[in-house]
Amino acid sequence: MLRKVSFIVILGFISVLNSCKSSEEDKEELSIGFSQCINQDVWRISMNHEMTVEASLHPEVNLKIYNANRKVKKQIQDIERMIQNNVDVIIVSPFESDSIVPVIEKAGVKGIPVIIVDRKVNTSNYMAYVGADNVEVGRIAGKHIVSLSKGNANVIEIKGNSSTSPGFERNLGFRQVLDKYPGIKVVTMEARKDELALEGFVEILNRFPNINYIYAYNDVIAYQAWMVLKKRGLEKKIKIIGVDGLNGPTGGLQLVKDGILEGTVLYPTGAAEAVKLALKIANKEIVPKNNKLNTILIDSLNADILSNQFDKITIQQSDIEQQQSVIKNQSIKYSTQSNLIKLLISLLLIVLSLAIYSIYSGIVIRRKKQELEDTNKKIKNQRNEIKKFSNELKQSNEARLSFFTGLSHEFKTPLTLILSSIESLEAEFKNKGVSVNKEINLMYNNSRRLLRLINQLLDYRKTEGHKFTLRASQTNLLDFSKSIVCDFDREAKKKNIDFSLTTTNPELEVYLDRNLMDKVYFNLLSNAFKFTPEKGKISITIKEDKTNNIVKIHFKDSGIGIPDNELGEVFNAFYQGSNNYRNSSGIGLHLSKNFVELHKGSIEIHSKNGAEFIITLPLGTAHLDEKEIIKEPVLDFVHQSDYLDSEVIQKVEPKNTEDKYSILYIEDNKDLSDFISDKFSTEYTFFSSDGTDAVEKALELIPDIIICDLNLPEMNGFQICETLKKDLRTSHIPTIILTASDDQDSYLKALDSGADIFLTKPFHLKVLAQSIKGLLFNREKLRFYYTNNIVNIEEGGFGISEQDFLKKLNELIWKNLENSSYTVEDLARDLAISRVQLYRKVKAILGISISDHINNMRLDKSKELLKKSDQTISEIAYAVGFSSPNYFSTSFKNKFGISPKEYKNI
């Protein structure tokens, strides 16, 4: 509805705006540009005024005047601007006859008509010329002097600039008349910028004292000459004739009336005629090319008559301007009133339209209301159905959670039996003096961990259902902390971590639920030990704040810390840091926060040079309900360790490692690493890495097989595998990836990284052992094939990097085959690897040492030379790089079972 109303209102206003246009706007505007060459001359100012007055008589004319001020470049630029603005007609009063010809012709090419006023130009490519006949002006002046002097006189002619058409033509007409009378002597001088050249004029007066007449280029120069004559007392003797005849206080007409000038030749501006021509041209009328203006001589006989006529014309122009102003004001008033009437009519139409539309809208609204009521009933029905479905979904979810909780409880029974059985076995073996087997310790430790994870899941279920009840009892905080800290002493010693517990008040008593707070301590310390490297530092500091009646417990470590942008998410359920490559449930810190808040406390985190968790607990009992406080715990708290006593475990010394295949196992779980090591150390030389130095260790050892876990502290298994496969020194080593992920994406990533085998956890030792043997067997087949087909590298089945390595290796050996001083060190340097790495890589790929490989290539080459060349055996020995023929013969016989001489004679 609002859209329709808006549309009607907009239409109404558009109609008003369209109707408000004046009739004058219906006429097409005519733009005229006028280029004036001089702007400080009285005659030019008169021309500008006359053109403005004439243009004002035609409302459709838009006149713009440009003043060049005697600068040709400025006049050219002004005309260029008019062309760019695409004016309808250009009027030009040229300063020079030649300079502006190109730009005038350019306007003609653009289709803009050009009218020349006053001065002429040396081209015919313009539409029309308006101006008086300057030759006739000169003739009139000359005839007047002849008439006054009876053919005998001395005359000074002050002519204009010869580069302008008026200056040249007025002089021409004047001389045409006077040259016919020998009794008239003429002295000619040139004006300077349309003004009297005073020094030259005075000099002529001094040289020719009998001057009778002066003919000046214009009235301004004529008046300046009279001023000089007046100073010399010659104003009565010498008569002056000027040109222009302007009306006004300083015009030539007034100078004649005042007796200063003998006469002046009327030279009309032609401004009004130029505007009239422009209008005719715009209306597509045919106009003559040359439009000459009439001129007459003004002397004392007709000066008063002409002055009166000019005054009347001036008064009439003034009256016309005033009438135009009045008409313009009346037109504005009429336009305003007309617009108001039209606006009122439009508004009336809009109101009428809105009234009609409101009636129509009322009918539509009633229909829409009925439709909305029907829709509302449907929505209510759908909402009830959604609510019913939500209840069913909630019941289903509760059933699933109950099943999950029950299943978790069921896990605890067999775990209890397993733990009890292991403890019994451990005690029995200990009593009999037998060393505890590592497998028993592993079974116990990981069963305890599994039990703790199940307890965490059950605790999370309770916190989600708000089923935890706080059972706080008075507890010595230091003793409580010690009972938990001692469980981590073994881990601290193993990783050489500086682990400390300090307090400001050893006797401090706090009311807390020992069972819940134990879980908080364990979670925070487990995380600290998990992410703190060897030789790091972990500290627990207990600080009592008596002023605020609180205690703060600081857990500080020097581990990897937590990114600043993730600090707000640490306590969210299932959160895992972006810099955490270890598997975890992600609910430990979430549970810890809930347990601390049950104590009406708070937990916060800072991360700078490691992580620091600060637990704040209120002292006393004022913050607790009476039902949350128990005087004595039902059972004394007994903290259970996750580890059996490890002092009785005896490490089995590895057997002789000579001629064994070597395995590098990259795993951050120490127990799993030790377990796999124990199982394979009798058959293989076994090395291990926790992942922090995996690449460095692989480059150092160059093992025969690499087994790599996927989730590691720094680089993951895919990244490590890809790095080693791209390195020339380790690209040949078969790699097995172990991971708990069995999805297709992980399998594809393993293949992309260059892994040879992808095994998922839990895996069977037999499968892992058989995978290792299969990779080694395939490698041996490739070695055997290559040692018998040295030349056919591409057909051997090696990877691209191994093929490139062997190809480059063989090329270097062939290149230096004759050089007996070319050593293995030289070869390693050319390959940009160390001698040890070269030895290990060639041994791993080919199964032989690099020295044996070089000798084999030399002996194969010698076989070819023995059959195909005429060289002696000694020459062949030196040709293939042996230092002596005897050593060559011995080596040849050892490899092929026949001497070189016997082979050559076959």
C-alpha positions, 0 to 999 in steps of 0.5 A, spaced: 500 500 500 505 504 501 508 503 495 502 505 491 501 511 495 508 513 494 507 512 486 501 517 486 505 522 490 511 522 486 507 522 479 503 528 482 509 532 483 512 530 477 506 533 473 507 539 477 514 540 476 513 539 468 507 544 469 512 549 472 516 550 466 516 557 463 514 559 456 521 562 456 524 555 457 520 552 451 524 556 446 531 553 444 537 557 448 542 560 443 549 561 446 553 566 443 561 567 444 564 574 443 572 575 443 574 582 444 581 584 442 582 590 446 578 591 453 581 598 455 579 602 449 572 607 450 570 605 443 571 597 445 567 598 451 561 602 447 561 596 443 561 591 448 555 595 451 551 595 445 552 588 444 549 586 451 543 591 450 542 588 443 542 581 446 538 583 452 532 584 447 532 577 445 531 572 452 533 566 448 540 569 447 546 567 452 552 572 450 558 571 453 564 576 452 571 574 452 577 579 453 584 578 450 587 585 452 591 585 446 594 578 447 593 574 440 595 567 444 589 569 449 584 571 444 586 564 440 585 560 447 578 564 448 576 561 441 578 554 442 574 554 449 568 557 445 569 551 440 570 546 446 563 549 449 560 548 442 557 555 442 552 556 437 555 562 434 562 565 435 563 573 434 570 575 433 573 582 433 580 580 431 587 583 434 591 581 428 589 579 421 593 573 420 595 569 427 587 567 429 586 564 422 587 557 423 583 557 429 577 561 425 578 555 420 577 550 425 571 553 428 568 552 421 570 545 420 567 544 427 560 547 424 560 553 428 559 559 424 564 565 425 562 573 424 568 578 424 567 585 427 571 591 425 577 588 423 578 583 418 582 577 417 586 574 411 581 568 410 575 567 407 573 561 411 568 565 416 560 566 415 560 574 415 563 580 416 560 586 419 564 593 420 564 600 416 569 601 410 575 603 413 578 605 406 572 610 405 573 613 412 580 615 410 577 618 404 572 622 408 578 625 412 582 626 406 576 630 402 575 634 408 582 636 409 582 638 401 576 642 402 578 646 408 585 647 405 583 648 397 589 643 395 595 647 399 596 644 406 602 641 411 598 635 414 601 630 419 597 623 419 598 619 425 596 612 422 594 606 426 598 599 426 599 596 419 598 589 421 591 591 423 586 592 417 583 599 420 590 601 420 592 599 413 585 601 410 584 608 413 591 610 411 590 607 404 584 611 403 587 617 406 593 617 401 588 615 395 585 622 396 591 627 398 596 624 393 592 627 387 594 634 390 601 636 390 600 642 394 598 638 400 604 635 403 603 629 408 608 627 414 606 620 416 607 617 423 605 611 427 601 610 433 603 606 439 598 601 441 592 606 438 595 611 442 600 617 441 607 616 440 609 623 444 616 623 442 615 622 435 610 627 434 613 633 438 619 631 433 615 632 427 612 639 430 619 641 431 622 639 424 615 642 420 613 648 424 608 650 418 603 644 420 596 646 418 592 639 419 593 633 423 589 626 421 589 622 427 587 614 427 582 615 432 579 620 437 583 618 443 589 620 439 586 626 436 585 629 443 592 627 445 595 631 439 590 637 441 593 636 448 600 637 446 598 643 441 595 646 447 601 646 451 605 649 445 600 654 443 598 651 437 591 649 438 588 655 434 593 654 428 592 647 427 586 643 426 585 636 428 580 630 424 579 624 428 575 617 427 570 614 431 565 619 433 562 616 439 557 620 443 559 622 450 563 626 455 569 624 452 567 622 445 569 625 438 562 628 437 563 632 444 570 634 442 567 637 435 562 640 439 567 643 444 571 646 438 577 641 440 576 637 433 575 640 427 571 634 425 571 626 426 569 621 422 563 616 425 565 609 425 560 605 428 561 599 432 557 594 429 555 590 435 548 590 435 548 588 427 553 582 429 548 579 434 542 580 429 546 577 424 547 571 429 540 570 430 539 570 423 544 565 422 541 560 428 534 561 424 538 558 418 536 564 414 541 567 408 545 572 410 550 577 406 558 575 406 560 582 407 555 587 411 558 594 411 556 600 415 555 607 413 559 612 416 559 620 415 563 626 417 561 630 423 563 637 424 560 643 427 555 644 422 551 637 424 554 635 431 549 638 435 544 634 430 547 628 431 548 629 438 541 630 440 539 624 436 544 619 439 542 622 446 535 620 444 537 613 442 541 612 449 535 614 453 530 610 449 535 604 450 535 606 457 527 606 457 528 599 454 532 596 459 528 599 465 522 596 461 525 589 460 527 589 468 519 590 469 517 585 464 522 580 467 519 582 474 512 581 472 514 575 468 517 572 475 511 574 479 506 571 473 510 564 473 510 564 481 502 565 481 501 560 475 506 555 479 502 556 485 495 555 482 498 548 478 501 546 485 494 547 488 490 543 483 496 537 483 495 537 490 487 537 490 488 531 485 493 527 489 488 528 495 482 526 491 486 520 489 488 518 496 481 518 498 479 514 493 485 509 494 484 509 502 477 507 500 480 501 496 485 500 501 480 499 506 476 493 502 483 490 501 485 491 508 479 487 510 480 481 506 488 481 508 485 481 515 481 475 514 487 472 510 492 473 516 487 470 521 487 464 517 494 464 516 495 465 524 491 459 525 495 455 521 501 457 524 499 456 531 497 449 529 504 448 526 507 451 532 504 446 536 506 440 532 513 443 532 513 443 540 510 436 540 516 434 535 521 438 540 518 434 546 519 427 542 526 430 540 528 431 547 526 425 550 530 421 544 536 425 546 535 424 553 534 416 552 541 417 548 544 420 553 542 415 558 544 410 554 551 413 553 551 414 561 549 407 562 554 405 557 560 409 560 558 406 567 558 399 564 566 401 562 567 402 569 566 395 571 571 391 566 576 397 567 575 395 575 577 388 574 583 389 569 586 394 574 585 390 580 588 384 576 594 388 574 595 390 581 595 383 584 599 381 578 604 386 580 604 385 587 605 377 586 611 379 581 614 384 586 613 379 592 617 373 588 622 378 587 621 378 579 622 384 575 615 387 573 614 386 566 613 393 562 607 390 559 603 390 566 605 397 567 603 399 560 596 396 561 595 399 568 597 406 566 593 406 560 587 403 564 587 408 569 587 414 563 581 410 560 578 410 567 579 418 568 577 419 561 570 416 562 569 419 569 570 426 565 565 424 560 560 422 566 562 429 570 560 433 563 554 429 563 552 431 570 554 439 569 550 439 563 544 436 567 546 441 574 546 434 578 553 436 582 552 437 589 558 441 593 560 437 599 565 442 602 570 440 608 575 444 612 582 442 608 589 444 609 590 447 602 598 445 602 597 438 604 591 437 599 596 440 594 602 436 596 598 429 595 596 431 588 603 434 586 607 428 588 603 424 583 607 428 578 614 428 580 615 422 576 613 425 570 617 432 572 624 427 573 623 424 566 622 430 562 627 434 567 622 439 569 623 444 574 617 443 578 615 447 585 610 448 590 610 454 594 605 458 599 605 464 603 601 460 609 602 453 610 597 453 615 591 456 611 585 452 611 580 452 606 573 449 605 573 445 598 570 439 595 576 435 595 574 430 590 572 436 585 578 440 586 582 434 585 580 433 578 581 441 577 588 440 580 589 434 575 586 437 569 591 443 570 597 439 571 596 434 566 595 440 561 602 443 564 606 437 563 603 435 556 605 442 553 611 444 557 618 441 553 624 438 557 628 442 562 622 447 562 618 450 569 612 448 572 610 452 579 604 452 583 604 458 588 598 459 593 597 466 595 593 468 601 589 475 600 587 477 607 584 484 605 579 481 600 578 474 604 580 470 598 586 465 596 589 465 589 592 459 586 597 460 581 599 454 576 604 457 571 608 453 566 613 455 560 610 451 555 607 453 548 602 458 551 595 459 548 594 464 542 591 471 545 585 471 540 583 464 543 584 466 550 576 467 551 574 460 548 579 456 553 573 454 558 568 452 552 566 445 552 570 441 546 575 447 545 582 445 542 587 450 541 590 452 534 597 450 536 595 444 539 597 438 535 595 433 541 589 429 541 584 431 547 577 431 549 577 438 550 572 438 556 577 438 562 578 446 562 570 446 561 569 442 567 575 445 571 571 452 571 564 449 573 567 445 579 571 452 581 564 456 580 561 451 584 565 453 590 563 460 588 570 462 586 573 464 579 578 461 574 582 466 569 588 465 564 594 469 562 598 467 556 605 470 556 611 466 556 607 460 557 600 459 560 598 461 567 591 459 570 589 463 577 584 460 581 581 464 586 577 461 592 573 465 598 575 463 605 571 462 610 564 459 610 559 465 608 559 464 601 556 457 602 549 454 604 549 450 610 547 443 606 554 444 602 558 444 608 560 437 611 564 437 618 568 431 616 568 427 609 565 421 609 571 417 607 578 420 607 581 422 600 585 417 597 589 420 591 590 414 586 596 414 582 596 413 574 603 409 575 605 403 578 612 403 581 617 404 576 623 403 580 623 395 579 622 395 571 629 393 568 631 395 561 633 390 557 640 392 553 639 392 546 643 386 542 649 387 537 646 392 532 651 391 526 647 389 519 641 390 522 635 395 518 634 401 522 627 404 524 626 411 526 619 411 530 616 418 531 611 418 536 610 423 542 606 418 546 612 415 550 609 409 553 607 407 546 614 409 543 617 404 548 612 399 547 614 398 539 621 399 541 621 393 545 617 389 540 622 391 534 629 392 538 631 385 537 630 385 530 632 392 528 636 397 530 631 402 533 631 410 534 625 414 536 623 421 536 617 425 540 616 429 533 620 436 535 626 433 532 623 428 527 626 431 520 633 433 524 634 426 526 632 423 520 637 427 516 642 425 521 641 417 521 638 416 514 634 410 517 631 404 512 624 405 515 620 411 518 614 410 522 610 416 523 604 418 528 600 423 525 598 428 531 605 431 533 607 437 537 609 441 532 609 438 525 604 433 523 605 426 520 603 429 513 608 435 513 614 431 516 613 425 511 612 431 505 618 434 508 623 428 508 620 426 501 622 432 498 629 432 501 634 429 496 638 425 502 631 422 505 627 421 499 628 414 498 626 412 505 619 408 505 614 411 510 609 408 514 603 413 517 600 411 523 593 415 525 587 414 529 583 417 523 580 412 518 577 417 513 578 417 506 581 424 506 586 422 511 588 416 506 588 421 500 593 426 504 597 420 506 598 419 499 599 426 497 605 427 502 608 421 499 607 415 505 608 408 502 603 405 507 597 408 511 595 404 518 590 406 523 590 405 530 589 400 534 593 396 529 596 389 530 603 388 531 603 383 526 600 387 521 606 393 522 611 387 522 609 385 516 608 392 513 615 393 515 618 387 512 614 388 505 617 395 504 624 392 506 623 386 501 621 391 495 627 395 496 631 389 496 628 387 489 629 394 486 637 394 489 638 387 486 635 390 479 639 396 479 645 393 481 645 388 474 642 394 470 646 400 472 644 404 465 636 403 465 635 408 471 628 409 469 626 402 468 628 400 475 621 403 479 624 408 483 621 414 485 622 421 481 627 424 486 631 417 486 631 417 479 634 424 478 639 423 484 642 416 481 642 420 474 646 425 476 650 421 480 652 416 474 653 423 470 658 425 475 661 418 475 662 418 467 664 425 467 670 423 471 671 416 470 678 417 467 680 421 473 683 416 478 684 422 483 676 423 483 674 421 490 668 420 494 669 426 497 669 430 491 663 426 488 659 428 495 661 435 494 659 436 487 652 433 489 652 438 495 651 433 501 656 430 506 660 424 505 656 420 510 649 422 507 652 420 500 654 413 503 648 412 507 643 414 501 647 409 496 647 404 501 640 404 502 638 405 494 643 400 491 645 396 497 652 397 496 657 402 498 659 408 493 666 406 492 663 399 490 658 402 485 664 407 482 668 400 481 662 397 478 661 402 473 669 403 471 669 395 470 662 395 466 666 400 462 672 396 461 668 390 459 666 394 453 673 397 451 676 390 452 671 388 446 670 394 442 677 398 442 684 396 440 687 399 447 692 395 451 689 392 458 694 397 461 691 403 457 684 401 458 685 400 466 688 408 466 682 410 461 677 407 466 680 411 472 684 405 476 691 407 479 694 401 476 693 395 471 695 390 477 689 393 481 684 393 475 686 386 473 685 383 480 678 387 481 676 385 474 677 378 476 674 378 483 667 381 479 667 377 473 671 371 475 675 371 469 682 376 467 681 382 463 686 378 458 682 372 458 676 376 457 679 380 451 681 373 447 674 370 448 
